[in-house]
Amino acid sequence: MMHRMHIEIEELLKIAPSSSLEGVMGDTPLIQIDALELFNAIKTLKEKLEFTILLDIVGIDWLNYPLQKRERFSLIYLFRHNNFKDTIAIEVAIQEPIFGADSITSIYSGANWLEREIFDQYGIYFASHPNLKRILNHLEFEGYPLRKDYPINQRQICTKAQDMLDELSKELLKKDLDLEKDNLMPLNLGPSHPASHGTIRTIVALDGEKIVASASEIGYLHRGFEKACEYHTYNQIIPYTDRLNYCSALMNNIAFAKTVEEMLDIELPDRAIFIRVILAELSRIIDHLVCLAAALLDMGAQTNYWYLFNPRNDAYDFLSKLTGARLTNSFIRIGGMAYDLYDGWEGDLQDILYKVRKGVDETLIMVAKNRIFQDRVQDISPISPKKAMEMGFTGPNLRACGVDYDMRADKPYYYYDSFDFDVIVGSCGDTYDRLMVRFEEILQSIKIIEQAIVALPKGEINYNDRSITLPPKSEVYNTIEGTINQFKLIFEGIKVAPKIHYSAIEAANGELGFTIISNGSGTPHRVKVRAPSFLHMQAYPQMIEGYQVADAIMTLGSLNIIAGEMDR
């Protein structure tokens, strides 16, 4: 594998003569390329070297970075190979934001919103972008909040909503249509509606009940997560991660902590790893239960809602007993866990798994051969494997298209390669497949948890290094060394040597990744979230065109967009 990667890197270096291999981001090679050579290099990367998924584009302001002389701004592009194992990163220096770089939306359609986000947050221009306007901050916003010289406490109030007709008109023009001439009706779906599954707005042009064009507006829940991270220590960031995908909060904790731990080059005790696996899979179950229950409720199946939501409530009781919080748990720590499992936890968890399995079985009995359910979801908003990968789909939404990609199997971490479970794939990529894949994944997560319970080892739950993990309270209260140790870790944070690193896990909605740039202090220079919902939502307006309003609601529910993760 490494030999093949060397060949691909050499091929890329030939395409871009000014490029150079600058190091690695974990196991991801980082290649620096001149902005003038960027477009052709990325085109080669996709078409010849088969890096089919654009994972993320990370904007960076290097102002006040202590160790390297760089241009003020740069962009890092992250790609995944179609073997679903290898990743590669390209960094391009931006000499002037107004000139920026070429847009790569014609190569990867998923780059559209990623480039808009960087324009919104940094003011970096992308030539030939089809719709370069703000996306997370409102249109009245002045300045660029992720620049280092933008004050964190400078808030700007929105006083005027955008009508979104500019974006809708562009979509209609592609189809040679016009709102007035063709007697089409504009209609807002959301943002204040239960069926919008969060604060998400989609404006559609209707010909009767048929959607002929649409455009989505997000950012209603944008609260500056990435900016806030730059002002907090690594452990202080963990409660912020809870607020990303709040339907599976612990998975966000785990993904962030795992990234920092890899940067520190530490290995967790096995007991901590197995506890994380148990909690991650329980979180996946909870997340899928929310998705399926809400989607079924959208079509009027309220009985099924309670079959799925009641065991979810029991799972939250378990998490509350374990962590002290039901929804936003903040239970993971850099280097391990906040606490060990409580006495009697195994019986409680087994009871929950029994109830979840029973709820899934009862729901499938009612819907699996139900004519109304089948007609509402089969052949609705299908997306092809090629298109899904171009848009940056991962997780159950990509597997529903028939793409056999699951990080737990293809790029295993936390001993997932030692667990017996199946990767569930669909065939059509329609609403039916997106829902049914999640039903089966719940059962596979139960299977993993049951194996992890049996294999759970005894031992420590934290890495034994007092520069990373807090000392026992007995030392804090009875020794001056313990008191000083606690004080310095709390106030100064864990010191992470300067580096750039990307790491990800298979979260409930797909590949949840963090790109972290450390500067040697206790706070990161930059944190970028690779949020699955952000990329999935980008495809939604195209997916619902040609279908009815009722179909659009079911499609949105099947994508399981979580606004907190999407908007950050």
Secondary structure, DSSP 8 states (H G I E B T S, - for coil): -HHHHHHHHHHHHHHSTT-EEEEEETTEEEEE--GGGHHHHHHHHHHTT---EEEEEEEEE-TT-SS----SEEEEEEEE-TTSS-EEEEEEEES-TTT-EE--TTT-TTHHHHHHHHHHHH---EET-TT---SSS-TT--S-TTSTTS-TT------S----HHHHHHHHHHTT--TTTTT-EEEEE-SSSGGGSSS-EEEEEEETTEEEEEEEE--TT---HHHHHTTS-HHHHHHHHHTSSGGGHHHHHHHHHHHHHHHHT----HHHHHHHHHHHHHHHHHHHHHHHHHHHHHTT-HHHHHHHHHHHHHHHHHHHHHHS-SS----EETTEESS---TTHHHHHHHHHHHHHHHHHHHHHHHTT-HHHHHHHTTSS---HHHHHHTT--HHHHHTTT----HHHHS--TTGGGS-------SS-SHHHHHHHHHHHHHHHHHHHHHHHHH---S-SB-S-TTTS---HHHHHH-HHHHHHHHHHHHH-----SEEEEEEEEETTEEEEEEEEE-SSSS-SEEEEE-HHHHHHHHHHHHTTTSBHHHHHHHHHHHT--HHHHH-
